[in-house]
Amino acid sequence: MAQTATQRALEGFPDEEAFLRELDGFLQGFTMQRQVDGETHRLKIPGHESIAFWPPKKRKAFSRVAPSSDLYEAVTTALMSFLLHRFDIRTVYDIGSYSGYFAMVAASKTGSRSTVHAFEMDPRRSAGIDRTLATEGYAQGRVHNHLAGLSDHHEGERTVWHTRNDFYETKPTEEQYQESMWRRLKFRMRGMHDRNQLHEARVLVTSIDSFAQTHGAPDLIKLDVDGYEAKVIPGALKTFREKRPFLLFELHKSERLERLGATRQGLMQMLFDCGYRAATFSDHHDCSKAKVEVVTPNSPAVHREKTDLFLLY
């Protein structure tokens, strides 16, 4: 019988507390540096090849750069690096790949044997990943880019609709995809003028369970899909129960999940029912403040209404 993720995670540790203590220490000591050569920016992460990096654009009036942006998602980067170096990670799924950054983090590990599948449903972003792959030698032949949306079942190639952050499998009404006036105004002031534009595209719609059956199960999944985890997680329960890959994901507020009939508590309970243990982090932007917090079904982190970063193991 295959080992569970918890058994795998605790190999070499006297107990779970020791595993979490090492993880916490890794976060506190984690650093990465931006290298600038003219207009070229790269990130140097310890134990990785340097990777392409696009710094935040010049600030607009009334805008701010998110705490995670200067060096880009430092806590998630650190967690992925820890797992890649500490465990035998051979297959990685980067779901909600956006620019392909985390796919490149996974592929850039020094001496890596990992195969990485990047899933991005926006054709413009997916084309950008292809352009990056053409210049990143360490990633060529290792990162496989898929123009795809992950859902709760396999449908094949079909038409979908999306805004900058939301994915729809049926064409939404303007009322469904338009954000409130104050949110539109806020993001316009930050230079995001196309946030609520609706786009149509032909993409592969599939599930983790279906994809894993034909391409191999993952050892590590990074999942950040702005609330669509409400569909992605139910479409992965067979893989989670049988293989239990490490799952590093952002769980969004219930208001992002409710249009798909889900809640934070319901999604986390699905994962606990698969046998997972869970941890979250006191700050998911700043490694020096990202203290590890163990999570149970009754933890406040499950019930509060904010975006949280979770590690399931």
Secondary structure, DSSP 4 states (H G I P E B T S, - for coil): -PPPHHHHHTTTSSSHHHHHHHHHHHHHH---EEEEETTEEEEE-TTB--EE--PPPPPPTT----TTTTTTSHHHHHHHHHHHHHS---EEEEES-TTTHHHHHHHTBTT---EEEEEE--HHHHHHHHHHHHH-GGGTTTEEEEEEEE-SS--EEEEEEE-SS-EESSPPPHHHHPPPHHHHHHHHHTT--STT--EEEEEEEE-HHHHHHHH---SEEEE--TTTHHHHTGGGHHHHHHT--EEEEEEPPHHHHGGGT--HHHHHHHHHHTT--EEEES-SS-GGG--EEEE-TTSHHHHSSS-EEEEE-
